[in-house]
Amino acid sequence: MSRCGDLYENKVTGERAVVLRGDEDSHGQSALVHLTARPHAAVVGEHIHPQLEERFRVISGRLGTRVDGVERILVAGQEATAPVGTAHDWWNAGEDEAQVLVELTPLDPRFELMIGNLFGLANAGKTNAKGMPGLLQLALIGREFHDVMRFTKPPRAVQTVMFRLLGPLGRMRGYRGTYPEYSHPHGHTTPDPAVLAIAGLTPPDNPHAGGEA
């Protein structure tokens, strides 16, 4: 169960995400995350969310986006939305950190589980320089989270066959679709009050211990 202040960080791709509204306090609303993307940061690859809409609203910096093949550079106050099932990609398009509000509708705890595992593998040195796991690991991650995220390359039909063939080999080699050590937040921090205000949220009445765990 995600809560305000939960922290996920990918030291390979340059993403740092702080939950502002999770499933503990959403009351059926969408999830809301404060994303910090360091210079040259980029998501692991173009992808779709079969059941989620993802909206990006830039607070500061420059965020490059490609949604359904259309590229834009977003600056403070601008936003882009990737509807359910729409191919999209993003990257930091400037030389400064990009601060972005990311909204996921509907809220899906499995998205957070996937992020924890992908980021955890990257931080443990088990991905390439772009944060992508090797083929055997990717086959199991891809099968585990096919309902949450699908990469656009290679084509879906090729991925299906590849994952079916490589999955058993990956399991024989000790790989898994999820790992207990990565299936939780990487820490907890106090969300930036200014970002909470921009998001239209108020700080928790009884915040969890401040500072990063």
BALUMMI-331148 format. One line per 5 residues: for each residue x, y, z of N, C-alpha, C. Coordinates in Angstrom, 3 decimals. Layout:
BEGIN
X Y Z X Y Z X Y Z  ... $
//
This chain:
BEGIN
0.847 -1.190 0.000 0.000 0.000 0.000 0.888 1.247 0.000  0.747 2.092 -1.003 1.579 3.289 -1.089 1.012 4.401 -0.213  1.892 5.247 0.266 1.492 6.339 1.141 2.256 7.585 0.770  1.731 8.724 1.163 2.368 9.997 0.873 3.786 10.001 1.445  4.762 10.319 0.598 6.150 10.370 1.023 6.972 9.161 0.647 $
6.337 8.088 0.176 7.110 6.937 -0.287 8.001 7.360 -1.451  9.216 6.840 -1.456 10.240 7.275 -2.399 10.734 6.100 -3.234  10.839 6.329 -4.554 11.442 5.373 -5.467 12.486 6.120 -6.294  13.663 5.519 -6.435 14.723 6.187 -7.185 15.447 5.193 -8.080  15.669 5.587 -9.325 16.441 4.798 -10.274 17.732 5.554 -10.552 $
18.827 5.057 -10.008 20.099 5.758 -10.130 20.718 5.601 -11.514  20.194 4.687 -12.314 20.690 4.484 -13.677 19.998 5.418 -14.652  18.663 5.463 -14.609 17.921 6.303 -15.552 17.801 7.748 -15.095  18.071 8.023 -13.807 17.999 9.393 -13.307 16.622 9.826 -12.862  15.754 8.870 -12.512 14.404 9.177 -12.055 14.318 9.102 -10.532 $
13.627 10.069 -9.955 13.355 10.056 -8.513 11.880 10.410 -8.336  11.123 9.506 -7.736 9.670 9.679 -7.647 9.222 9.644 -6.195  8.498 10.677 -5.780 7.943 10.751 -4.432 6.421 10.719 -4.540  5.806 9.767 -3.870 4.347 9.639 -3.893 3.725 10.800 -3.123  2.816 11.498 -3.770 2.063 12.568 -3.116 0.672 12.089 -2.715 $
0.118 11.199 -3.518 -1.197 10.616 -3.210 -1.174 9.164 -3.672  -1.191 8.250 -2.707 -1.143 6.833 -3.030 -2.434 6.146 -2.662  -2.409 4.807 -2.655 -3.655 4.089 -2.400 -4.050 4.117 -0.927  -3.153 4.582 -0.054 -3.523 4.723 1.355 -4.448 5.917 1.582  -4.272 6.955 0.755 -5.013 8.195 1.012 -5.694 8.764 -0.227 $
-5.893 7.929 -1.258 -6.480 8.458 -2.486 -7.999 8.487 -2.458  -8.598 7.607 -1.641 -10.062 7.516 -1.570 -10.668 7.324 -2.965  -10.018 6.433 -3.729 -10.535 6.126 -5.052 -10.070 7.053 -6.143  -9.270 8.067 -5.814 -8.775 8.987 -6.819 -7.561 8.391 -7.524  -7.013 9.159 -8.441 -5.814 8.750 -9.153 -4.591 8.853 -8.244 $
-3.521 8.178 -8.637 -2.247 8.319 -7.939 -1.552 9.573 -8.448  -0.804 10.234 -7.570 -0.091 11.454 -7.944 1.335 11.356 -7.415  2.297 11.648 -8.287 3.708 11.475 -7.964 4.483 12.724 -8.365  5.455 13.105 -7.533 6.390 14.180 -7.865 7.635 13.534 -8.446  7.830 13.702 -9.740 8.974 13.134 -10.455 10.062 14.187 -10.617 $
11.273 13.843 -10.217 12.446 14.660 -10.503 13.311 13.885 -11.483  13.574 14.481 -12.640 14.401 13.848 -13.660 15.684 14.659 -13.808  16.799 14.056 -13.480 18.069 14.773 -13.571 18.419 15.026 -15.036  19.379 15.922 -15.320 19.768 16.159 -16.717 20.127 14.852 -17.422  19.616 14.706 -18.636 19.826 13.527 -19.485 19.050 12.296 -19.007 $
18.201 12.449 -18.005 17.384 11.321 -17.545 16.354 10.959 -18.616  15.953 9.690 -18.605 14.933 9.227 -19.549 14.305 7.960 -19.010  13.024 7.782 -19.293 12.364 6.539 -18.927 13.004 5.418 -19.732  12.841 4.182 -19.267 13.607 3.066 -19.810 13.332 2.799 -21.285  12.180 3.160 -21.808 11.884 2.955 -23.225 10.438 3.279 -23.541 $
10.144 3.501 -24.838 8.764 3.783 -25.232 7.884 2.597 -24.863  6.671 2.903 -24.345 5.824 1.850 -23.824 4.366 2.276 -23.845  3.502 1.339 -23.517 2.081 1.633 -23.331 1.651 1.095 -21.968  0.575 1.676 -21.453 -0.075 1.146 -20.251 -1.453 0.652 -20.683  -1.680 -0.660 -20.691 -2.942 -1.197 -21.197 -4.178 -0.736 -20.431 $
-4.018 -0.349 -19.156 -5.182 -0.007 -18.352 -5.043 1.328 -17.630  -3.995 2.084 -17.931 -3.747 3.341 -17.217 -3.629 4.523 -18.163  -4.117 5.658 -17.701 -3.833 6.937 -18.349 -2.735 7.627 -17.544  -1.764 8.215 -18.242 -0.657 8.888 -17.565 -0.588 10.345 -18.033  -0.610 11.247 -17.060 -0.583 12.674 -17.382 0.645 13.322 -16.750 $
1.352 14.127 -17.548 2.558 14.821 -17.102 2.289 16.327 -17.069  2.587 16.949 -15.946 2.463 18.395 -15.807 3.795 18.939 -15.293  4.440 19.778 -16.087 5.781 20.257 -15.750 5.713 21.403 -14.747  6.509 21.285 -13.689 6.631 22.346 -12.694 7.800 23.260 -13.049  8.918 22.664 -13.412 10.092 23.433 -13.828 10.964 22.558 -14.716 $
11.856 23.208 -15.462 12.706 22.468 -16.379 12.023 22.229 -17.714  12.595 21.316 -18.493 12.081 21.001 -19.835 11.923 19.483 -19.952  10.738 19.057 -20.289 10.455 17.634 -20.429 10.095 17.332 -21.874  10.866 16.456 -22.494 10.523 15.996 -23.830 9.542 14.841 -23.741  8.522 14.864 -24.575 7.545 13.773 -24.598 7.270 13.354 -26.034 $
6.938 12.096 -26.191 6.422 11.604 -27.468 5.200 10.766 -27.154  4.051 11.228 -27.600 2.776 10.551 -27.342 2.125 10.236 -28.680  1.935 8.951 -28.932 1.344 8.503 -30.196 2.121 9.067 -31.381  3.445 9.119 -31.241 4.316 9.548 -32.335 4.544 11.041 -32.437  3.864 11.843 -31.619 3.986 13.306 -31.671 4.929 13.772 -30.562 $
6.017 14.438 -30.952 6.993 14.920 -29.975 6.731 16.377 -29.597  6.923 16.664 -28.301 6.781 18.026 -27.791 7.838 18.258 -26.720  8.178 19.518 -26.515 9.006 19.923 -25.396 8.116 20.731 -24.460  7.916 20.252 -23.246 7.039 20.908 -22.286 7.864 21.721 -21.297  7.363 22.914 -20.969 7.985 23.760 -19.951 6.955 24.001 -18.851 $
7.352 24.773 -17.848 6.507 24.970 -16.670 5.083 25.364 -17.045  4.120 24.656 -16.473 2.709 24.941 -16.706 2.104 24.162 -17.849  2.924 23.507 -18.651 2.407 22.735 -19.777 2.269 21.274 -19.392  1.418 20.563 -20.103 1.176 19.166 -19.777 0.912 18.330 -21.012  1.038 17.039 -20.841 0.739 16.079 -21.903 0.088 14.861 -21.266 $
-0.810 14.229 -22.006 -1.526 13.062 -21.503 -1.373 11.902 -22.466  -1.039 10.735 -21.926 -0.985 9.503 -22.704 -2.210 8.672 -22.326  -3.240 8.641 -23.188 -4.435 7.854 -22.860 -4.117 6.368 -22.735  -5.054 5.626 -22.191 -4.908 4.175 -22.045 -4.508 3.552 -23.379  -3.472 2.719 -23.364 -3.070 1.983 -24.556 -2.306 2.783 -25.586 $
-1.888 4.001 -25.258 -1.196 4.872 -26.214 0.315 4.826 -25.994  1.067 4.625 -27.056 2.524 4.585 -26.962 3.051 5.955 -26.554  3.983 5.961 -25.590 4.547 7.224 -25.143 5.949 7.026 -24.576  6.671 8.119 -24.517 8.048 8.127 -24.060 8.312 9.504 -23.473  9.306 9.625 -22.598 9.663 10.948 -22.080 11.137 10.976 -21.710 $
11.697 12.201 -21.648 13.094 12.399 -21.293 13.290 13.846 -20.849  14.343 14.092 -20.090 14.697 15.456 -19.710 15.334 16.117 -20.922  14.697 17.175 -21.399 15.150 17.843 -22.627 15.986 19.074 -22.338  16.408 19.274 -21.088 17.194 20.452 -20.734 18.464 20.089 -19.998  19.157 21.105 -19.535 20.410 20.900 -18.800 20.227 21.043 -17.296 $
18.998 21.276 -16.858 18.677 21.355 -15.435 17.716 20.225 -15.081  17.529 19.999 -13.793 16.539 19.019 -13.369 15.157 19.416 -13.880  14.363 18.426 -14.233 12.960 18.653 -14.583 12.103 18.172 -13.417  11.209 19.034 -12.957 10.284 18.704 -11.883 8.890 18.541 -12.505  8.296 17.382 -12.291 7.064 17.041 -13.005 6.063 16.376 -12.061 $
4.798 16.759 -12.199 3.716 16.029 -11.538 3.225 14.952 -12.506  3.184 13.723 -12.036 2.721 12.609 -12.855 1.470 12.030 -12.207  0.386 11.982 -12.978 -0.886 11.444 -12.465 -1.223 10.166 -13.206  -1.563 9.127 -12.462 -1.900 7.826 -13.020 -3.349 7.500 -12.674  -4.158 7.257 -13.719 -5.579 6.996 -13.530 -5.977 5.714 -14.275 $
-6.620 4.736 -13.626 -6.909 4.703 -12.191 -5.676 4.301 -11.401  -5.750 4.453 -10.099 -4.660 4.035 -9.233 -4.515 2.514 -9.295  -3.285 2.036 -9.487 -3.039 0.600 -9.618 -1.801 0.219 -8.810  -1.969 -0.492 -7.679 -0.811 -0.878 -6.858 0.221 -1.697 -7.622  -0.195 -2.386 -8.687 0.761 -3.188 -9.446 1.733 -2.310 -10.233 $
1.326 -1.107 -10.577 2.258 -0.188 -11.235 3.411 0.128 -10.285  3.082 0.391 -9.046 4.111 0.693 -8.056 5.015 -0.521 -7.820  4.442 -1.706 -7.796 5.234 -2.925 -7.638 6.210 -3.085 -8.800  5.750 -2.805 -10.002 6.621 -2.898 -11.176 7.764 -1.898 -11.093  7.442 -0.643 -10.725 8.470 0.382 -10.607 9.507 -0.021 -9.560 $
9.060 -0.523 -8.426 9.992 -0.942 -7.388 10.962 -1.992 -7.888  10.462 -2.962 -8.658 11.318 -4.037 -9.151 12.248 -3.569 -10.269  11.751 -2.780 -11.211 12.614 -2.278 -12.287 13.707 -1.361 -11.734  13.323 -0.450 -10.844 14.306 0.454 -10.256 15.292 -0.320 -9.379  14.781 -1.303 -8.635 15.645 -2.089 -7.770 16.689 -2.862 -8.553 $
16.284 -3.454 -9.668 17.234 -4.169 -10.518 18.300 -3.228 -11.057  17.880 -2.036 -11.469 18.835 -1.058 -11.997 19.835 -0.647 -10.924  19.337 -0.334 -9.743 20.213 0.104 -8.655 21.189 -0.986 -8.225  20.809 -2.242 -8.434 21.665 -3.365 -8.061 22.651 -3.728 -9.169  22.675 -2.943 -10.249 23.604 -3.204 -11.339 23.191 -4.353 -12.242 $
21.881 -4.648 -12.296 21.403 -5.786 -13.063 20.661 -5.372 -14.330  20.993 -4.189 -14.845 20.430 -3.708 -16.110 21.557 -3.112 -16.949  21.219 -2.711 -18.174 22.213 -2.012 -18.982 22.227 -0.532 -18.621  22.980 0.260 -19.364 23.154 1.684 -19.040 21.875 2.486 -19.209  20.858 1.917 -19.863 19.579 2.597 -20.021 18.526 2.083 -19.036 $
18.941 1.190 -18.136 18.008 0.669 -17.150 17.199 -0.519 -17.618  17.563 -1.102 -18.753 16.820 -2.234 -19.304 17.447 -3.545 -18.843  16.654 -4.456 -18.258 17.200 -5.756 -17.852 17.609 -6.583 -19.072  18.441 -7.616 -18.831 18.796 -8.554 -19.885 17.595 -9.352 -20.339  17.736 -10.083 -21.437 16.598 -10.754 -22.060 15.906 -11.764 -21.134 $
16.684 -12.563 -20.405 16.058 -13.566 -19.541 15.260 -12.903 -18.431  15.838 -11.860 -17.822 15.104 -11.131 -16.782 13.910 -10.393 -17.372  14.104 -9.774 -18.531 13.029 -9.018 -19.178 11.856 -9.923 -19.533  12.144 -11.162 -19.924 11.068 -12.092 -20.269 10.146 -12.317 -19.073  10.718 -12.443 -17.888 9.904 -12.686 -16.702 9.206 -11.421 -16.214 $
9.914 -10.283 -16.260 9.282 -9.008 -15.908 8.146 -8.707 -16.872  8.402 -8.927 -18.169 7.384 -8.645 -19.180 6.134 -9.476 -19.005  6.310 -10.748 -18.682 5.149 -11.617 -18.476 4.417 -11.266 -17.189  5.169 -10.946 -16.138 4.558 -10.626 -14.847 3.696 -9.371 -14.920  4.187 -8.362 -15.664 3.523 -7.059 -15.655 2.937 -6.674 -17.016 $
2.539 -7.676 -17.813 1.985 -7.367 -19.132 0.700 -6.566 -19.032  0.013 -6.645 -17.894 -1.224 -5.889 -17.701 -0.964 -4.454 -17.273  0.296 -4.146 -16.920 0.643 -2.820 -16.411 1.402 -1.997 -17.442  2.409 -2.618 -18.072 3.228 -1.892 -19.043 3.753 -2.843 -20.104  3.790 -2.361 -21.348 4.347 -3.141 -22.447 5.233 -2.228 -23.287 $
6.443 -2.671 -23.554 7.331 -1.908 -24.422 6.862 -2.040 -25.864  7.111 -1.000 -26.645 6.641 -1.009 -28.032 7.594 -1.725 -28.975  8.824 -1.984 -28.539 9.810 -2.678 -29.374 10.437 -3.801 -28.563  10.566 -4.991 -29.171 10.095 -5.382 -30.502 8.567 -5.462 -30.540  7.979 -5.740 -31.717 6.515 -5.809 -31.811 5.925 -6.782 -30.795 $
4.694 -6.523 -30.407 4.030 -7.301 -29.362 4.054 -8.802 -29.664  3.798 -9.193 -30.918 3.778 -10.613 -31.263 5.143 -11.250 -31.029  6.197 -10.520 -31.350 7.553 -11.030 -31.138 7.834 -11.156 -29.645  7.415 -10.150 -28.880 7.616 -10.207 -27.433 6.904 -11.415 -26.825  5.690 -11.680 -27.261 4.917 -12.787 -26.704 5.646 -14.109 -26.897 $
6.145 -14.331 -28.107 6.873 -15.573 -28.396 8.183 -15.616 -27.617  8.893 -14.493 -27.615 10.186 -14.427 -26.942 10.042 -14.698 -25.442  9.048 -14.047 -24.822 8.859 -14.229 -23.389 8.449 -15.659 -23.055  7.623 -16.267 -23.927 7.182 -17.636 -23.687 8.359 -18.613 -23.754  9.275 -18.357 -24.675 10.417 -19.255 -24.848 11.499 -19.019 -23.797 $
11.737 -17.743 -23.461 12.837 -17.417 -22.566 12.455 -17.480 -21.090  11.151 -17.365 -20.785 10.719 -17.357 -19.399 11.173 -18.585 -18.613  10.914 -19.813 -19.115 11.351 -21.000 -18.369 12.867 -21.058 -18.176  13.621 -20.634 -19.185 15.076 -20.612 -19.056 15.509 -19.615 -17.994  14.824 -18.468 -17.965 15.133 -17.466 -16.955 14.893 -17.991 -15.552 $
13.788 -18.687 -15.359 13.494 -19.252 -14.037 14.530 -20.300 -13.639  14.978 -21.099 -14.622 16.017 -22.085 -14.338 17.306 -21.409 -13.896  17.565 -20.205 -14.412 18.778 -19.473 -14.061 18.621 -18.669 -12.765  17.447 -18.749 -12.150 17.253 -18.076 -10.878 16.602 -16.711 -10.957  16.179 -16.285 -12.155 15.504 -15.005 -12.288 14.040 -15.134 -11.878 $
13.430 -14.006 -11.513 12.028 -13.976 -11.112 11.322 -12.801 -11.763  9.994 -12.835 -11.700 9.214 -11.697 -12.188 9.182 -10.574 -11.174  9.247 -10.931 -9.893 9.316 -9.950 -8.809 10.298 -10.451 -7.759  10.824 -9.506 -6.980 11.786 -9.833 -5.931 11.343 -9.163 -4.638  11.259 -9.910 -3.532 10.826 -9.306 -2.261 11.658 -8.103 -1.863 $
12.954 -8.153 -2.127 13.829 -7.055 -1.702 13.611 -5.765 -2.489  12.943 -5.843 -3.644 12.676 -4.658 -4.448 11.204 -4.258 -4.423  10.357 -5.091 -3.828 8.908 -4.894 -3.913 8.361 -3.998 -2.809  9.047 -2.914 -2.567 8.627 -1.956 -1.550 9.332 -0.634 -1.847  8.893 0.462 -1.249 9.558 1.753 -1.488 11.035 1.684 -1.114 $
11.835 2.506 -1.780 13.274 2.550 -1.503 13.591 3.445 -0.308  12.597 4.149 0.184 12.777 5.021 1.334 11.513 5.819 1.564  11.579 6.741 2.493 10.445 7.614 2.785 10.978 9.005 3.065  10.298 10.008 2.564 10.748 11.383 2.720 9.550 12.301 2.920  9.814 13.519 3.322 8.757 14.517 3.464 8.568 15.227 2.128 $
7.387 15.128 1.519 7.170 15.791 0.230 7.377 17.292 0.326  7.826 17.887 -0.757 8.036 19.331 -0.832 6.692 20.039 -0.661  6.538 20.896 0.363 5.259 21.587 0.570 4.830 22.420 -0.635  5.801 23.013 -1.335 5.464 23.827 -2.496 4.865 22.971 -3.607  5.407 21.768 -3.781 4.882 20.861 -4.804 3.497 20.360 -4.406 $
3.314 20.059 -3.125 1.983 19.666 -2.650 0.959 20.762 -2.930  1.359 22.020 -2.706 0.449 23.140 -2.943 0.092 23.242 -4.426  1.081 23.087 -5.293 0.827 23.126 -6.736 -0.138 22.015 -7.136  -0.003 20.870 -6.474 -0.872 19.732 -6.776 -2.252 19.864 -6.146  -2.438 20.901 -5.320 -3.723 21.092 -4.661 -3.918 20.174 -3.472 $
-2.805 19.740 -2.868 -2.865 18.849 -1.721 -2.323 19.547 -0.487  -2.695 19.044 0.671 -2.176 19.575 1.925 -1.284 18.531 2.567  -0.279 18.952 3.319 0.589 17.984 3.991 -0.221 17.094 4.917  0.191 15.837 5.107 -0.526 14.938 6.021 -0.573 15.520 7.427  -1.663 15.279 8.133 -1.788 15.784 9.507 -0.743 15.153 10.416 $
-0.493 13.857 10.182 0.484 13.147 10.999 1.488 12.490 10.071  2.388 13.284 9.489 3.322 12.724 8.529 4.221 11.673 9.158  4.633 10.735 8.324 5.582 9.743 8.786 6.930 10.408 9.024  7.805 9.703 9.629 9.088 10.299 10.012 9.719 11.039 8.855  10.125 12.275 9.100 10.703 13.087 8.044 12.096 12.619 7.696 $
12.605 13.159 6.602 13.929 12.767 6.147 13.852 11.454 5.381  14.902 11.142 4.654 14.901 9.965 3.804 15.419 8.763 4.570  14.676 7.651 4.425 15.068 6.415 5.107 16.091 5.681 4.274 $
//
